[in-house]
Amino acid sequence: MDDSNVAASLAELGNIHRLSIFRFLVKAGHEGAPVGDIQKALEIPNSTLSHHLSRMAKVGLITQNKKSRTIFCLPNFEHLEGLISFLQEECCMGHEKSAS
């Protein structure tokens, strides 16, 4: 995962609605949740929810699968793990001190 991918994903999660949606889906687990359940639980208008889901799918935070007439949204746990790893990869390595 490179800087631009991480920045794009974090920018999408920087929106309160998208963060709420993502957290809802993470709680739902690997089964995901139908769009209707997300809408009811978070009380986000359908057109607004569709916009947010589209943006999140574009950067790889979620995937969407259609089963019959229902669209299920699933969190992309691999992407989430990549974000976390990226943020932690240089943890506690310190900075080189410059010579004065």
URBELNOR-V877989 format. One record per backbone hydrogen bond with DSSP energy under -0.5 kcal/mol. NH is the residue of the N-H (numbers start at 0). CO is the residue of the C=O. If there is no record, write none. Layout:
nh: (NH,NH)
co: (CO,CO)
This chain:
nh: (5,6,7,8,9,10,11,12,13,14,18,19,20,21,22,23,24,25,26,27,28,30,31,32,34,36,37,38,39,40,41,42,43,48,49,50,51,52,53,54,55,56,57,58,59,60,61,62,64,66,66,67,69,71,71,72,73,75,76,79,80,81,82,83,84,85,86,87,88,90,92)
co: (1,2,3,4,5,6,7,8,9,11,14,15,16,17,18,19,20,21,22,23,24,27,28,72,70,33,33,34,35,36,37,38,38,44,45,46,47,48,49,50,51,52,53,54,56,55,55,73,71,64,69,65,66,64,69,32,62,60,74,75,76,77,78,79,80,81,82,83,84,87,89)
